Amino acid sequence: MPESLDPVDLEAPPPVKRPRRAASSRAAGDAEPLLRKPVNTLAIVPKSHKITSLGRKSYNVLLHEAQEQGLDKTVFQAPLERIIRGVDFDSNDQALIKKHLRSMVSTTVEWQSPTTGEGASWNVSGLLAHARLSKVRGQVWVEWSYAVNLKQELLEPTVFARLSLEIISQLRSHAGIALYEICSRYKDIGRTSRQAWAWWRPVLSGRPENEKTAKLEYRIFKRDTLKPAIAEVNAVTDLDIELVEHKAGRFIDELQFLIRRKPQANLPLRTPAEPDALSLIT
């Protein structure tokens, strides 16, 4: 289906049914919606373009909306205002929003679980199969779909992490979001799996690997990506995480993270979106 992102006047789309999913998208006794994110979408590796923090947040909100609307649909629709509210984005810049929707269609990624051998075997594909904006009686709607071979696992995942969209909306860097998502998968275990430090580089940065990044020293990656992401997760979320470095001889070989839940009394207060949200997109 072609990508179409220029708003046009259309007849009103059919009303979107939002079934109650008490056992799936909401924790027991908790009013906060939770995303059931398949493990294969936690450690995605971009192959063509950078994934931004706003792009990843938007993808999460769209996926939650699609899970609420149900597996029987082939195309999903929601008011753009609801998507913007879900990512805590204090702007109505449609040109920027279209840019990120277009990027989700054109960016190819490699799907993988943070644990080697866990989850289904997926091919490289785009984050979305198509995206479209349309204006209906003065209100802008977003329409999207997923690749046929991924749809079942995306909407009805068998192995997944429960993620708080409220907490993710407060994170500002892609590395912080990705690290929080991965650590949330293992919060009941208390530690992530061990992976080569170079494995973490594209997963956290959201950038495709190239000759330049392949030569990047670990100390630079730790200074510019790891430390800021760890600090952000510890400051903003319900988790405290700690980096563990494993050496092979004299050199750092693998990384993993220790994870502790924060006591309820120590959870950070909700902070409003910055006035100039555009400057925070990384």
For each residue, the residues with C-beta under 8 A, 3 or more apart:
1: 75 129 130 145
2: 130
3: 102 105 106 130 131 132
4: 130 132 133
5: 98 101 102 131 132 133
6: 98 133
7: 94 133 134 135 140
8: 134 135
9: 134 135 136
10: 13 134 135 136
11: 136
12: 136 137
13: 10 16 77 134 136 141 143
14:
15:
16: 13 69 76 77 78
17: 69 70
18: 68 69
19: 68 69 70
20:
21: 24 25 26 67 68
22: 26 28
23:
24: 21 36 67
25: 21 33 34 35 36 64 67 68
26: 21 22 30 31 32 33 34
27: 30 32 34 162
28: 22
29:
30: 26 27 34
31: 26
32: 26 27 164 165 166
33: 25 26 64 165
34: 25 26 27 30 162 163 164 165
35: 25 60 63 64 67 162 163 165
36: 24 25 67 157 160 161 162
37: 41 42 60 63 157 160 161 162 163 181
38: 41 42 119 153 154 157 159 160
39: 42 113 114 115 118 119 157 159 160 161 185
40: 111 112 113 119 120 122 153
41: 37 38 44 63 111 154
42: 37 38 39 113 114 161 178 181 182 185
43: 112 113 114 178 182 203
44: 41 51 109 110 111 112 127 203
45: 109 110 112 202 203 208 209
46: 49 50 51 107 108 109 202 206 207 208
47: 107 108 109 110 124 208
48: 106 107 108 208
49: 46 103 106 107 208
50: 46 107 206 207 208
51: 44 46 55 56 103 107 109 127 174 206 207
52: 55 56 100 103 174 206 281 282
53: 56 57 171 172 173 174 176 177 206 280 281 282
54: 57 58 87 89 100 281
55: 51 52 58 59 100 103 104 107 127
56: 51 52 53 59 60 174 177 178 206
57: 53 54 60 61 86 87 88 89 168 169 177
58: 54 55 61 62 83 87 100 101 104
59: 55 56 62 63 104 127 128
60: 35 37 56 57 63 64 163 165 168
61: 57 58 64 65 83 86 87 165
62: 58 59 65 66 76 78 83 128 142 144
63: 35 37 41 59 60 66 67 154
64: 25 33 35 60 61 67 68 86 165
65: 61 62 68 69 76 78 82 83 86
66: 62 63 69 73 76 144 146 154 155
67: 21 24 25 35 36 63 64 70 154 155 156
68: 18 19 21 25 64 65
69: 16 17 18 19 65 66 73 76
70: 17 19 67 73 155
71: 151 152 155 156
72:
73: 66 69 70 76
74: 145
75: 1 143 144 145
76: 16 62 65 66 69 73 143 144 145
77: 13 16 141 142 143
78: 16 62 65 82 83 141 142
79: 82 83 139 140 141 142
80: 83 84 94 97 133 139 140 141 142
81: 84 85 139 140
82: 65 78 79 85 86
83: 58 61 62 65 78 79 80 86 87 142
84: 80 81 87 89 91 92 97
85: 81 82 88
86: 57 61 64 65 82 83 165 169
87: 54 57 58 61 83 84 169
88: 57 85 169 170 273
89: 54 57 84 273 277
90: 273 274 275 276 277
91: 84 96 277 278
92: 84
93: 96 97 278
94: 7 80 97 98 133 140
95: 98 99
96: 91 93 99 100 278
97: 80 84 93 94 100 101 133
98: 5 6 94 95 101 102 133
99: 95 96 102 103
100: 52 54 55 58 96 97 103 104
101: 5 58 97 98 104 105 128 131 133 142 144
102: 3 5 98 99 105 106 131
103: 49 51 52 55 99 100 106 107
104: 55 58 59 100 101 107 126 127 128 131
105: 3 101 102 126 127 128 129 130 131
106: 3 48 49 102 103 126
107: 46 47 48 49 50 51 55 103 104 126 127
108: 46 47 48 124 125 126
109: 44 45 46 47 51 124 125 126 127
110: 44 45 47 124
111: 40 41 44 122 123 124 125 150
112: 40 43 44 45 119 122
113: 39 40 42 43 116 117 118 119 159
114: 39 42 43 118 182 185 186 192 193 195
115: 39 118 119 193
116: 113 193 195
117: 113
118: 39 113 114 115 159
119: 38 39 40 112 113 115 122 159
120: 40 153
121:
122: 40 111 112 119 125 149 150 153
123: 111 149
124: 47 108 109 110 111
125: 108 109 111 122 147 149 150
126: 104 105 106 107 108 109 129 147
127: 44 51 55 59 104 105 107 109
128: 59 62 101 104 105 131 144 145 146
129: 1 105 126 144 145 146 147 148
130: 1 2 3 4 105 143 144 145
131: 3 5 101 102 104 105 128 142 143 144
132: 3 4 5 142 143 144
133: 4 5 6 7 80 94 97 98 101 140 141 142 143
134: 7 8 9 10 13 140 141 143
135: 7 8 9 10 138 139 140 141
136: 9 10 11 12 13 139 140 141
137: 12
138: 135
139: 79 80 81 135 136
140: 7 79 80 81 94 133 134 135 136
141: 13 77 78 79 80 133 134 135 136
142: 62 77 78 79 80 83 101 131 132 133
143: 13 75 76 77 130 131 132 133 134
144: 62 66 75 76 101 128 129 130 131 132
145: 1 74 75 76 128 129 130
146: 66 128 129 150 151 154 155
147: 125 126 129 150 151
148: 129 151
149: 122 123 125
150: 111 122 125 146 147 153 154
151: 71 146 147 148 154 155
152: 71 155 156
153: 38 40 120 122 150 156 157 158
154: 38 41 63 66 67 146 150 151 157
155: 66 67 70 71 146 151 152
156: 67 71 152 153
157: 36 37 38 39 153 154 160
158: 153
159: 38 39 113 118 119
160: 36 37 38 39 157
161: 36 37 39 42 181 184 185
162: 27 34 35 36 37 184
163: 34 35 37 60 167 168 181 184
164: 32 34 167 168 184 238
165: 32 33 34 35 60 61 64 86 168 169
166: 32 169 170 270
167: 163 164 170 171 180 236 237 238
168: 57 60 163 164 165 171 177 180 181
169: 57 86 87 88 165 166
170: 88 166 167 236 237 270 271
171: 53 167 168 176 177 180 232 233 236 237
172: 53 176 232 280 282
173: 53 176 177 228 229 232 282
174: 51 52 53 56 177 178 204 205 206 282
175: 178 179 204 205 206 225 226 228 229 232
176: 53 171 172 173 179 180 228 229 232 233 236
177: 53 56 57 168 171 173 174 180 181
178: 42 43 56 174 175 181 182 203 204 206 229
179: 175 176 182 183 204 229 230 233 241 257
180: 167 168 171 176 177 183 184 233 237 239
181: 37 42 161 163 168 177 178 184 185
182: 42 43 114 178 179 185 186 192 203 257
183: 179 180 186 187 192 233 239 241 257 259
184: 161 162 163 164 180 181 187 239
185: 39 42 114 161 181 182 192
186: 114 182 183 189 190 191 192 193 257 259
187: 183 184 190 239 259 261
188:
189: 186 259
190: 186 187 258 259 260
191: 186 244 256 257 258 259
192: 114 182 183 185 186 195 256 257 259
193: 114 115 116 186 256
194: 246 254 255 256
195: 114 116 192 199 200 254 255 256
196: 199 200 253 254 255
197: 200 201 218 221 245 252 253 254 255
198: 201 214
199: 195 196 203
200: 195 196 197 203 204 221 226 255
201: 197 198 204 205 209 213 216 221 225
202: 45 46 205 206 207 208 209 213
203: 43 44 45 178 182 199 200
204: 174 175 178 179 200 201 225 226 229
205: 174 175 201 202 213 225
206: 46 50 51 52 53 56 174 175 178 202
207: 46 50 51 202 213
208: 45 46 47 48 49 50 202
209: 45 201 202 213 214
210: 213 214
211: 214 215
212: 215 216
213: 201 202 205 207 209 210 216
214: 198 209 210 211
215: 211 212
216: 201 212 213 220 221
217: 220 221
218: 197 221 222 251 252
219: 222 223
220: 216 217 223 224
221: 197 200 201 216 217 218 224 225 226
222: 218 219 225 226 227
223: 219 220 226 227
224: 220 221 227 228
225: 175 201 204 205 221 222 228 229
226: 175 200 204 221 222 223 229 230 243 255
227: 222 223 224 230 231
228: 173 175 176 224 225 231 232
229: 173 175 176 178 179 204 225 226 232 233
230: 179 226 227 233 234 241 242 243 257
231: 227 228 234 235
232: 171 172 173 175 176 228 229 235 236
233: 171 176 179 180 183 229 230 236 237 239 241
234: 230 231 237 239 240 241
235: 231 232 268
236: 167 170 171 176 232 233 268
237: 167 170 171 180 233 234 262 268
238: 164 167 261 262 267
239: 180 183 184 187 233 234 259 260 261 262
240: 234 259 260 261 262
241: 179 183 230 233 234 257 258 259 260
242: 230 257 258
243: 226 230 255 257
244: 191 255 256 257 258
245: 197 252 254 255
246: 194 252 253 254 255 256
247: 250 251 252 253
248: 251 253 254
249:
250: 247
251: 218 247 248
252: 197 218 245 246 247 255
253: 196 197 246 247 248
254: 194 195 196 197 245 246 248
255: 194 195 196 197 200 226 243 244 245 246 252
256: 191 192 193 194 195 244 246
257: 179 182 183 186 191 192 230 241 242 243 244
258: 190 191 241 242 244
259: 183 186 187 189 190 191 192 239 240 241
260: 190 239 240 241
261: 187 238 239 240
262: 237 238 239 240 266 267
263: 266 267
264: 267
265:
266: 262 263
267: 238 262 263 264
268: 235 236 237 271
269:
270: 166 170
271: 170 268
272:
273: 88 89 90 277
274: 90 277 279 280
275: 90
276: 90 279 280
277: 89 90 91 273 274 280 281
278: 91 93 96 281
279: 274 276
280: 53 172 274 276 277
281: 52 53 54 277 278
282: 52 53 172 173 174
